[in-house]
Amino acid sequence: MSDSLQNLATLDAVGICQTFALSDEASTQLQATDKVAVLLDKLAAAGHWPDALNLVAYALPKRAAVSWAAQCANTLGDGNGPNQKAALVAAQAWIRAPDDDAVRRVCFTASETAGLDSAAGCAALAAFWSGGSMAPEDAPVVPPAAHLCQHAAACAAMLAGVAKPELSANFYKQFVALGKAIAEGKQPI
């Protein structure tokens, strides 16, 4: 995925779906000519939320995916404790300075403290996995696998949605709409 935003109405869904594991049930929805926006609508209508959230995360470039994840995690508001709020602050700092390796490394520490069982922790981890090296600063470079940033971003959205299970479908609809708005440049990163 390039670093520039692409309209989901023109982005090839088949190509994006090759970068993550679409569930068997959701794969029946995919047609060879589908664009991401069309497939998102199909997945949402069928209630295939994990697949829809993965599709959003993998369709967005890394910086936009981290922003989306942080915004999804931020919907928990007061449900985020101090460690989770610190992780969101770290992720937001990286969004503003994505080329600053020190800021990216702060995201890793914040994600560990917040916990990977939290949406905020996953959002911060997505920033850490956006590039650079996963190894300590004084060790040889170990780049993260290309898919890890988007994977952690999708996990953040999924976790944010299940924080209040009775509202999960509503949250997931909002998160898909938010992802579309970010891709179209209608929602700031």
Z-matrix of the N, CA and C atoms (Angstrom, degrees):
N
C 1 1.455
C 2 1.522 1 108.38
N 3 1.299 2 116.21 1 135.67
C 4 1.460 3 120.00 2 179.69
C 5 1.524 4 109.71 3 -75.67
N 6 1.322 5 115.66 4 172.50
C 7 1.459 6 120.15 5 179.91
C 8 1.522 7 112.99 6 -84.44
N 9 1.332 8 117.56 7 -7.86
C 10 1.458 9 119.39 8 -178.82
C 11 1.527 10 110.47 9 -95.23
N 12 1.322 11 115.73 10 148.53
C 13 1.456 12 121.38 11 178.76
C 14 1.526 13 109.27 12 -68.57
N 15 1.310 14 115.11 13 141.39
C 16 1.454 15 120.60 14 176.66
C 17 1.512 16 108.48 15 -126.97
N 18 1.321 17 116.34 16 140.63
C 19 1.443 18 121.35 17 178.75
C 20 1.526 19 108.64 18 -64.59
N 21 1.307 20 117.11 19 126.48
C 22 1.464 21 121.02 20 -177.52
C 23 1.525 22 112.28 21 -67.51
N 24 1.340 23 117.15 22 -16.18
C 25 1.462 24 120.93 23 177.31
C 26 1.524 25 111.49 24 -75.41
N 27 1.329 26 117.39 25 -15.18
C 28 1.468 27 120.21 26 -179.74
C 29 1.527 28 112.99 27 -116.49
N 30 1.311 29 117.75 28 -6.20
C 31 1.463 30 122.52 29 -176.79
C 32 1.524 31 110.24 30 -84.87
N 33 1.330 32 116.74 31 130.13
C 34 1.461 33 123.82 32 -177.13
C 35 1.530 34 111.67 33 -65.84
N 36 1.323 35 116.97 34 119.70
C 37 1.466 36 121.36 35 -178.45
C 38 1.523 37 112.25 36 -71.03
N 39 1.325 38 117.50 37 -37.38
C 40 1.463 39 120.07 38 -177.99
C 41 1.523 40 110.48 39 -60.63
N 42 1.316 41 117.11 40 -43.98
C 43 1.464 42 120.94 41 179.45
C 44 1.510 43 112.28 42 -62.84
N 45 1.322 44 117.35 43 -42.34
C 46 1.463 45 120.92 44 179.01
C 47 1.527 46 110.08 45 -66.90
N 48 1.316 47 117.96 46 -41.06
C 49 1.464 48 121.39 47 -177.84
C 50 1.527 49 112.50 48 -67.96
N 51 1.314 50 117.81 49 -14.12
C 52 1.461 51 120.70 50 175.67
C 53 1.529 52 111.27 51 -78.30
N 54 1.325 53 117.68 52 -9.75
C 55 1.464 54 121.16 53 -178.22
C 56 1.525 55 113.33 54 -94.88
N 57 1.330 56 117.49 55 -5.89
C 58 1.458 57 121.58 56 175.97
C 59 1.523 58 108.73 57 -148.47
N 60 1.314 59 116.97 58 167.57
C 61 1.458 60 121.53 59 -177.08
C 62 1.523 61 110.79 60 -88.63
N 63 1.309 62 115.96 61 102.32
C 64 1.455 63 121.76 62 174.19
C 65 1.530 64 107.53 63 -72.89
N 66 1.327 65 118.11 64 135.49
C 67 1.468 66 120.24 65 -179.35
C 68 1.525 67 110.10 66 -62.64
N 69 1.324 68 115.58 67 157.97
C 70 1.468 69 120.31 68 179.06
C 71 1.524 70 111.20 69 -58.18
N 72 1.330 71 116.15 70 -42.97
C 73 1.468 72 120.30 71 -179.57
C 74 1.527 73 111.10 72 -63.63
N 75 1.309 74 116.60 73 -43.27
C 76 1.467 75 120.19 74 -178.58
C 77 1.520 76 111.71 75 -72.33
N 78 1.325 77 117.40 76 -30.88
C 79 1.465 78 119.25 77 -177.94
C 80 1.520 79 111.85 78 -64.52
N 81 1.335 80 117.51 79 -22.10
C 82 1.465 81 119.37 80 176.52
C 83 1.527 82 111.48 81 -69.91
N 84 1.320 83 117.01 82 -18.19
C 85 1.464 84 121.84 83 178.74
C 86 1.528 85 112.91 84 -81.03
N 87 1.335 86 116.64 85 -20.82
C 88 1.462 87 122.09 86 -173.17
C 89 1.522 88 111.75 87 -80.04
N 90 1.323 89 115.30 88 125.50
C 91 1.466 90 122.76 89 174.73
C 92 1.533 91 108.08 90 -110.53
N 93 1.301 92 116.88 91 150.89
C 94 1.465 93 122.24 92 -175.14
C 95 1.524 94 113.35 93 -57.46
N 96 1.309 95 117.74 94 -28.65
C 97 1.469 96 120.75 95 -176.52
C 98 1.524 97 113.48 96 -98.10
N 99 1.339 98 117.09 97 0.99
C 100 1.464 99 120.35 98 -176.41
C 101 1.523 100 112.46 99 -62.62
N 102 1.293 101 114.10 100 140.88
C 103 1.457 102 122.53 101 168.38
C 104 1.527 103 106.73 102 -95.78
N 105 1.308 104 116.89 103 160.43
C 106 1.465 105 121.10 104 -176.37
C 107 1.526 106 111.68 105 -56.25
N 108 1.322 107 118.84 106 -44.13
C 109 1.469 108 121.13 107 -178.20
C 110 1.525 109 111.36 108 -61.42
N 111 1.318 110 117.11 109 -39.28
C 112 1.467 111 121.23 110 179.38
C 113 1.528 112 109.79 111 -66.33
N 114 1.322 113 117.10 112 -47.20
C 115 1.463 114 120.46 113 179.51
C 116 1.530 115 110.65 114 -63.94
N 117 1.316 116 118.10 115 -39.27
C 118 1.471 117 120.26 116 176.95
C 119 1.518 118 110.92 117 -58.19
N 120 1.330 119 116.69 118 -43.47
C 121 1.466 120 120.08 119 179.26
C 122 1.523 121 110.78 120 -62.99
N 123 1.330 122 117.13 121 -41.22
C 124 1.469 123 120.81 122 179.12
C 125 1.532 124 110.65 123 -64.12
N 126 1.326 125 115.96 124 -45.88
C 127 1.463 126 120.20 125 -178.48
C 128 1.523 127 111.23 126 -64.14
N 129 1.322 128 116.61 127 -41.72
C 130 1.467 129 120.72 128 179.28
C 131 1.531 130 110.19 129 -64.72
N 132 1.317 131 117.25 130 -43.73
C 133 1.464 132 120.54 131 -179.21
C 134 1.525 133 111.31 132 -62.19
N 135 1.331 134 116.69 133 -32.37
C 136 1.467 135 121.19 134 -179.80
C 137 1.530 136 112.49 135 -89.63
N 138 1.326 137 116.98 136 -2.74
C 139 1.465 138 120.74 137 179.87
C 140 1.523 139 114.16 138 73.40
N 141 1.311 140 116.67 139 24.70
C 142 1.473 141 121.05 140 177.18
C 143 1.542 142 108.73 141 -87.25
N 144 1.318 143 115.82 142 67.76
C 145 1.465 144 120.82 143 -171.96
C 146 1.513 145 114.41 144 -65.42
N 147 1.334 146 121.19 145 -45.30
C 148 1.470 147 118.44 146 178.42
C 149 1.531 148 112.24 147 -58.15
N 150 1.332 149 116.31 148 -40.03
C 151 1.461 150 119.64 149 178.39
C 152 1.533 151 111.39 150 -66.66
N 153 1.323 152 116.25 151 -41.07
C 154 1.463 153 119.81 152 179.22
C 155 1.530 154 110.91 153 -63.90
N 156 1.324 155 116.77 154 -42.69
C 157 1.464 156 119.99 155 -179.83
C 158 1.528 157 110.97 156 -67.64
N 159 1.325 158 117.32 157 -39.53
C 160 1.458 159 119.71 158 174.36
C 161 1.525 160 110.87 159 -60.62
N 162 1.321 161 116.46 160 -43.81
C 163 1.465 162 120.31 161 -179.53
C 164 1.526 163 111.09 162 -60.28
N 165 1.321 164 117.32 163 -43.93
C 166 1.469 165 120.10 164 176.74
C 167 1.531 166 110.22 165 -59.70
N 168 1.321 167 116.54 166 -51.49
C 169 1.468 168 120.55 167 -176.12
C 170 1.524 169 111.93 168 -59.47
N 171 1.326 170 117.16 169 -43.44
C 172 1.461 171 120.38 170 -177.01
C 173 1.520 172 112.74 171 -78.17
N 174 1.321 173 118.09 172 -20.24
C 175 1.465 174 121.12 173 177.68
C 176 1.529 175 111.63 174 -80.37
N 177 1.316 176 116.86 175 -22.47
C 178 1.461 177 120.91 176 -178.90
C 179 1.527 178 110.54 177 -88.04
N 180 1.333 179 117.54 178 145.43
C 181 1.463 180 118.91 179 170.62
C 182 1.533 181 109.80 180 -65.58
N 183 1.310 182 117.12 181 162.91
C 184 1.467 183 121.95 182 -170.62
C 185 1.525 184 114.16 183 -54.16
N 186 1.309 185 117.78 184 -49.90
C 187 1.468 186 119.79 185 -177.74
C 188 1.529 187 110.43 186 -61.55
N 189 1.326 188 116.79 187 -42.70
C 190 1.462 189 120.84 188 178.77
C 191 1.523 190 110.91 189 -67.15
N 192 1.333 191 117.60 190 -37.04
C 193 1.464 192 120.98 191 178.64
C 194 1.532 193 110.78 192 -64.75
N 195 1.324 194 117.05 193 -40.33
C 196 1.466 195 120.23 194 178.04
C 197 1.529 196 109.98 195 -66.59
N 198 1.320 197 116.92 196 -41.39
C 199 1.463 198 120.15 197 177.98
C 200 1.528 199 110.67 198 -61.66
N 201 1.323 200 115.76 199 -45.13
C 202 1.468 201 120.82 200 177.83
C 203 1.525 202 110.41 201 -59.10
N 204 1.329 203 117.02 202 -46.65
C 205 1.462 204 121.45 203 179.96
C 206 1.525 205 110.96 204 -60.30
N 207 1.324 206 116.57 205 -44.55
C 208 1.467 207 120.37 206 -179.40
C 209 1.526 208 110.86 207 -65.50
N 210 1.333 209 116.70 208 -39.13
C 211 1.465 210 119.54 209 178.64
C 212 1.527 211 110.96 210 -67.64
N 213 1.331 212 117.22 211 -37.94
C 214 1.471 213 120.25 212 175.41
C 215 1.531 214 109.66 213 -62.97
N 216 1.326 215 116.92 214 -47.55
C 217 1.463 216 120.99 215 -179.77
C 218 1.519 217 111.19 216 -62.18
N 219 1.309 218 116.67 217 -33.45
C 220 1.461 219 121.35 218 -178.17
C 221 1.529 220 112.16 219 -69.31
N 222 1.338 221 118.15 220 -16.49
C 223 1.466 222 119.82 221 178.25
C 224 1.523 223 111.42 222 -64.50
N 225 1.331 224 116.64 223 -17.90
C 226 1.466 225 120.15 224 178.88
C 227 1.516 226 111.58 225 -73.72
N 228 1.337 227 117.57 226 -17.40
C 229 1.454 228 121.87 227 176.50
C 230 1.507 229 113.37 228 48.29
N 231 1.325 230 116.18 229 -115.99
C 232 1.458 231 121.02 230 -178.42
C 233 1.526 232 112.41 231 -67.83
N 234 1.321 233 117.71 232 -11.33
C 235 1.454 234 121.11 233 175.46
C 236 1.518 235 112.19 234 -72.06
N 237 1.322 236 115.96 235 -11.88
C 238 1.462 237 121.53 236 175.39
C 239 1.522 238 108.17 237 -89.10
N 240 1.318 239 116.70 238 120.99
C 241 1.458 240 121.11 239 175.33
C 242 1.519 241 110.48 240 -76.30
N 243 1.323 242 117.92 241 -177.58
C 244 1.467 243 120.95 242 -176.43
C 245 1.536 244 113.35 243 -60.87
N 246 1.325 245 118.00 244 -37.06
C 247 1.468 246 119.56 245 179.40
C 248 1.529 247 111.39 246 -68.66
N 249 1.329 248 115.75 247 -37.97
C 250 1.451 249 119.57 248 178.63
C 251 1.537 250 110.79 249 -69.70
N 252 1.324 251 115.73 250 -38.56
C 253 1.471 252 118.74 251 177.36
C 254 1.528 253 110.56 252 -64.18
N 255 1.324 254 116.88 253 -38.14
C 256 1.471 255 120.19 254 177.44
C 257 1.528 256 110.77 255 -64.87
N 258 1.328 257 116.77 256 -36.91
C 259 1.469 258 120.29 257 178.05
C 260 1.526 259 110.43 258 -65.67
N 261 1.330 260 116.76 259 -39.65
C 262 1.466 261 119.67 260 177.73
C 263 1.520 262 111.22 261 -66.94
N 264 1.320 263 116.88 262 -39.67
C 265 1.468 264 120.25 263 176.66
C 266 1.528 265 109.73 264 -61.30
N 267 1.319 266 117.41 265 -42.03
C 268 1.470 267 120.93 266 178.95
C 269 1.525 268 110.55 267 -64.16
N 270 1.331 269 117.04 268 -45.31
C 271 1.473 270 120.13 269 179.23
C 272 1.520 271 110.62 270 -62.14
N 273 1.321 272 117.33 271 -41.49
C 274 1.458 273 120.73 272 179.53
C 275 1.531 274 111.41 273 -66.95
N 276 1.318 275 117.28 274 -33.90
C 277 1.471 276 120.37 275 175.57
C 278 1.526 277 110.02 276 -64.65
N 279 1.336 278 116.88 277 -40.35
C 280 1.464 279 120.00 278 178.09
C 281 1.528 280 110.78 279 -66.50
N 282 1.320 281 117.91 280 -38.60
C 283 1.469 282 121.50 281 178.99
C 284 1.523 283 109.48 282 -58.54
N 285 1.343 284 116.85 283 -38.59
C 286 1.473 285 121.12 284 178.95
C 287 1.523 286 112.24 285 -76.30
N 288 1.332 287 117.88 286 -25.34
C 289 1.469 288 122.07 287 -177.27
C 290 1.532 289 110.25 288 -137.09
N 291 1.349 290 117.49 289 65.65
C 292 1.462 291 119.99 290 -173.24
C 293 1.529 292 115.15 291 -67.14
N 294 1.309 293 117.83 292 -14.37
C 295 1.467 294 120.36 293 179.29
C 296 1.525 295 112.83 294 -94.70
N 297 1.324 296 117.86 295 0.11
C 298 1.462 297 122.12 296 -178.10
C 299 1.529 298 109.18 297 -89.74
N 300 1.341 299 116.22 298 106.06
C 301 1.465 300 120.19 299 -176.69
C 302 1.524 301 112.03 300 -64.50
N 303 1.313 302 117.98 301 -33.23
C 304 1.468 303 119.92 302 179.45
C 305 1.526 304 110.30 303 -64.47
N 306 1.313 305 116.76 304 -40.44
C 307 1.468 306 121.01 305 178.00
C 308 1.534 307 109.63 306 -65.38
N 309 1.321 308 116.64 307 -41.44
C 310 1.465 309 120.82 308 178.79
C 311 1.529 310 110.21 309 -60.93
N 312 1.314 311 117.09 310 -41.41
C 313 1.469 312 120.86 311 -179.78
C 314 1.533 313 111.90 312 -68.73
N 315 1.313 314 117.85 313 -32.84
C 316 1.466 315 121.11 314 174.29
C 317 1.531 316 109.45 315 -61.05
N 318 1.316 317 116.16 316 -35.22
C 319 1.468 318 120.32 317 178.47
C 320 1.525 319 111.37 318 -60.74
N 321 1.335 320 116.53 319 -37.23
C 322 1.462 321 119.04 320 179.36
C 323 1.530 322 110.64 321 -64.45
N 324 1.309 323 116.47 322 -48.00
C 325 1.468 324 120.65 323 179.48
C 326 1.528 325 110.23 324 -60.62
N 327 1.329 326 115.73 325 -42.64
C 328 1.468 327 119.83 326 179.91
C 329 1.519 328 111.27 327 -65.60
N 330 1.318 329 117.45 328 -36.93
C 331 1.463 330 119.98 329 179.59
C 332 1.530 331 110.64 330 -66.74
N 333 1.331 332 116.18 331 -39.77
C 334 1.470 333 119.45 332 177.87
C 335 1.528 334 111.07 333 -63.49
N 336 1.323 335 116.48 334 -43.22
C 337 1.461 336 121.01 335 -178.66
C 338 1.531 337 111.37 336 -67.28
N 339 1.329 338 116.17 337 -40.92
C 340 1.466 339 120.37 338 -179.67
C 341 1.522 340 111.45 339 -71.61
N 342 1.318 341 115.86 340 -31.85
C 343 1.457 342 121.05 341 -178.58
C 344 1.511 343 112.00 342 95.86
N 345 1.317 344 114.55 343 141.16
C 346 1.456 345 119.31 344 -179.86
C 347 1.523 346 112.15 345 -83.71
N 348 1.321 347 115.61 346 5.92
C 349 1.453 348 120.06 347 171.20
C 350 1.527 349 109.92 348 -94.20
N 351 1.335 350 116.15 349 10.31
C 352 1.465 351 121.52 350 178.60
C 353 1.522 352 109.91 351 -120.56
N 354 1.317 353 115.62 352 147.62
C 355 1.464 354 121.08 353 177.78
C 356 1.527 355 110.42 354 -60.90
N 357 1.323 356 117.09 355 -41.19
C 358 1.463 357 120.80 356 -178.80
C 359 1.526 358 111.19 357 -65.48
N 360 1.324 359 116.80 358 -40.61
C 361 1.456 360 120.27 359 177.96
C 362 1.522 361 111.36 360 -61.65
N 363 1.327 362 116.31 361 -40.96
C 364 1.470 363 119.99 362 178.29
C 365 1.528 364 111.69 363 -68.93
N 366 1.318 365 117.54 364 -36.33
C 367 1.468 366 120.11 365 177.94
C 368 1.527 367 110.29 366 -63.43
N 369 1.321 368 116.88 367 -43.13
C 370 1.470 369 120.27 368 178.08
C 371 1.525 370 110.70 369 -66.15
N 372 1.321 371 117.09 370 -37.86
C 373 1.461 372 120.23 371 177.87
C 374 1.524 373 110.94 372 -65.79
N 375 1.319 374 117.55 373 -35.92
C 376 1.463 375 120.63 374 175.96
C 377 1.526 376 110.55 375 -58.50
N 378 1.324 377 116.38 376 -41.27
C 379 1.474 378 119.69 377 177.48
C 380 1.523 379 110.49 378 -63.94
N 381 1.320 380 116.99 379 -43.80
C 382 1.471 381 119.90 380 179.54
C 383 1.515 382 111.07 381 -61.66
N 384 1.324 383 117.16 382 -40.27
C 385 1.462 384 121.63 383 -178.11
C 386 1.528 385 112.95 384 -82.01
N 387 1.310 386 118.36 385 8.93
C 388 1.468 387 121.51 386 -177.85
C 389 1.520 388 113.51 387 -72.14
N 390 1.302 389 117.78 388 -18.65
C 391 1.465 390 121.21 389 -178.03
C 392 1.517 391 109.30 390 167.24
N 393 1.321 392 115.94 391 -160.50
C 394 1.459 393 119.97 392 -179.86
C 395 1.513 394 111.13 393 67.30
N 396 1.315 395 115.83 394 -145.37
C 397 1.459 396 121.43 395 -178.76
C 398 1.519 397 110.15 396 -123.22
N 399 1.326 398 115.15 397 143.82
C 400 1.464 399 120.40 398 175.88
C 401 1.526 400 111.12 399 -87.10
N 402 1.309 401 116.78 400 -13.79
C 403 1.467 402 121.69 401 -178.37
C 404 1.530 403 110.14 402 -79.28
N 405 1.326 404 117.25 403 160.95
C 406 1.468 405 119.36 404 174.18
C 407 1.530 406 110.37 405 -55.53
N 408 1.313 407 115.52 406 156.71
C 409 1.469 408 120.57 407 -174.55
C 410 1.523 409 113.59 408 -57.43
N 411 1.319 410 117.77 409 -32.77
C 412 1.458 411 120.72 410 -176.61
C 413 1.530 412 113.13 411 -91.42
N 414 1.323 413 117.23 412 6.29
C 415 1.469 414 122.00 413 -178.64
C 416 1.533 415 109.88 414 -103.96
N 417 1.320 416 116.92 415 164.44
C 418 1.468 417 119.33 416 175.35
C 419 1.532 418 110.71 417 -57.72
N 420 1.304 419 115.67 418 150.43
C 421 1.458 420 122.07 419 -177.09
C 422 1.532 421 110.44 420 -66.05
N 423 1.327 422 115.11 421 131.33
C 424 1.462 423 122.49 422 174.44
C 425 1.534 424 106.21 423 -127.95
N 426 1.335 425 116.99 424 94.58
C 427 1.462 426 118.50 425 -178.17
C 428 1.525 427 111.74 426 -69.52
N 429 1.321 428 116.55 427 146.21
C 430 1.465 429 118.93 428 176.26
C 431 1.529 430 109.61 429 -69.82
N 432 1.314 431 116.80 430 150.47
C 433 1.461 432 120.53 431 174.43
C 434 1.529 433 108.46 432 -58.68
N 435 1.307 434 116.35 433 148.83
C 436 1.469 435 122.24 434 -173.30
C 437 1.527 436 113.70 435 -57.19
N 438 1.311 437 118.36 436 -29.84
C 439 1.460 438 121.16 437 -174.12
C 440 1.531 439 113.90 438 -89.21
N 441 1.317 440 119.05 439 -10.51
C 442 1.464 441 120.60 440 -170.31
C 443 1.527 442 114.26 441 -63.59
N 444 1.315 443 117.52 442 -38.65
C 445 1.469 444 120.03 443 -179.92
C 446 1.530 445 110.22 444 -59.86
N 447 1.332 446 115.73 445 -51.03
C 448 1.467 447 119.40 446 -178.45
C 449 1.531 448 111.18 447 -67.33
N 450 1.320 449 117.32 448 -34.61
C 451 1.466 450 120.61 449 177.98
C 452 1.537 451 110.01 450 -60.92
N 453 1.318 452 116.58 451 -47.98
C 454 1.469 453 120.23 452 179.86
C 455 1.528 454 110.96 453 -65.63
N 456 1.336 455 117.38 454 -35.77
C 457 1.468 456 120.36 455 177.89
C 458 1.528 457 110.51 456 -63.12
N 459 1.338 458 116.64 457 -44.18
C 460 1.467 459 120.07 458 178.39
C 461 1.527 460 110.39 459 -63.72
N 462 1.323 461 117.10 460 -39.98
C 463 1.473 462 120.38 461 177.51
C 464 1.522 463 110.94 462 -61.22
N 465 1.321 464 116.71 463 -39.56
C 466 1.467 465 120.08 464 178.22
C 467 1.524 466 110.63 465 -59.65
N 468 1.327 467 116.46 466 -46.22
C 469 1.469 468 120.01 467 -179.52
C 470 1.525 469 110.84 468 -64.66
N 471 1.335 470 116.73 469 -41.79
C 472 1.469 471 119.36 470 179.63
C 473 1.524 472 111.02 471 -62.72
N 474 1.335 473 116.60 472 -44.34
C 475 1.463 474 120.30 473 179.97
C 476 1.525 475 111.88 474 -66.37
N 477 1.334 476 117.29 475 -37.39
C 478 1.466 477 119.91 476 178.55
C 479 1.528 478 109.99 477 -63.00
N 480 1.319 479 116.42 478 -36.76
C 481 1.457 480 120.21 479 -179.01
C 482 1.511 481 114.81 480 -71.16
N 483 1.326 482 117.16 481 -31.47
C 484 1.468 483 118.84 482 -177.90
C 485 1.524 484 112.82 483 -88.93
N 486 1.312 485 117.72 484 -0.96
C 487 1.463 486 120.10 485 179.01
C 488 1.526 487 110.87 486 -60.67
N 489 1.312 488 116.24 487 -31.84
C 490 1.470 489 122.11 488 175.38
C 491 1.527 490 106.03 489 -128.82
N 492 1.339 491 116.79 490 85.09
C 493 1.470 492 120.98 491 -171.65
C 494 1.527 493 115.23 492 -51.44
N 495 1.309 494 116.35 493 -35.33
C 496 1.467 495 118.95 494 -179.28
C 497 1.533 496 112.24 495 -66.40
N 498 1.319 497 117.23 496 -16.58
C 499 1.460 498 121.93 497 -179.47
C 500 1.531 499 113.01 498 -111.83
N 501 1.318 500 117.62 499 6.00
C 502 1.469 501 121.07 500 -173.65
C 503 1.515 502 113.42 501 -52.24
N 504 1.322 503 118.17 502 -50.16
C 505 1.471 504 120.25 503 -177.84
C 506 1.527 505 110.78 504 -60.70
N 507 1.324 506 116.84 505 -39.70
C 508 1.475 507 119.63 506 178.13
C 509 1.522 508 111.14 507 -64.42
N 510 1.340 509 116.05 508 -43.81
C 511 1.466 510 119.42 509 177.42
C 512 1.522 511 110.56 510 -60.71
N 513 1.321 512 116.61 511 -46.80
C 514 1.456 513 119.80 512 -176.54
C 515 1.528 514 111.47 513 -62.83
N 516 1.318 515 117.78 514 -37.83
C 517 1.477 516 120.63 515 175.17
C 518 1.532 517 109.54 516 -60.46
N 519 1.335 518 115.87 517 -44.55
C 520 1.475 519 120.14 518 178.83
C 521 1.524 520 110.66 519 -62.60
N 522 1.337 521 117.34 520 -40.65
C 523 1.462 522 120.78 521 -177.40
C 524 1.522 523 111.48 522 -67.35
N 525 1.324 524 116.90 523 -38.84
C 526 1.470 525 119.94 524 176.57
C 527 1.526 526 109.71 525 -64.87
N 528 1.330 527 116.64 526 -45.10
C 529 1.473 528 120.22 527 178.33
C 530 1.530 529 110.74 528 -61.68
N 531 1.318 530 116.86 529 -40.10
C 532 1.465 531 121.12 530 177.98
C 533 1.527 532 110.48 531 -62.09
N 534 1.326 533 117.01 532 -44.42
C 535 1.462 534 120.43 533 178.20
C 536 1.510 535 112.02 534 -59.90
N 537 1.325 536 116.51 535 -42.26
C 538 1.470 537 120.36 536 177.34
C 539 1.527 538 110.49 537 -62.39
N 540 1.324 539 116.20 538 -44.19
C 541 1.470 540 120.46 539 -179.49
C 542 1.511 541 111.60 540 -62.96
N 543 1.330 542 117.87 541 -39.62
C 544 1.469 543 121.12 542 177.51
C 545 1.525 544 109.10 543 -64.10
N 546 1.344 545 117.20 544 -46.16
C 547 1.469 546 120.59 545 -178.62
C 548 1.523 547 111.62 546 -62.10
N 549 1.324 548 117.30 547 -33.38
C 550 1.462 549 121.25 548 -179.23
C 551 1.534 550 112.43 549 -85.55
N 552 1.333 551 117.18 550 -2.16
C 553 1.454 552 120.55 551 -179.46
C 554 1.518 553 113.28 552 77.64
N 555 1.330 554 117.45 553 12.54
C 556 1.467 555 121.86 554 -179.91
C 557 1.519 556 112.15 555 -86.64
N 558 1.325 557 117.13 556 -16.96
C 559 1.464 558 122.57 557 178.35
C 560 1.518 559 106.75 558 -122.84
N 561 1.317 560 117.80 559 126.46
C 562 1.471 561 118.99 560 -178.99
C 563 1.527 562 112.93 561 -64.00
N 564 1.290 563 113.95 562 149.87
C 565 1.462 564 120.66 563 176.61
C 566 1.517 565 108.24 564 -82.37
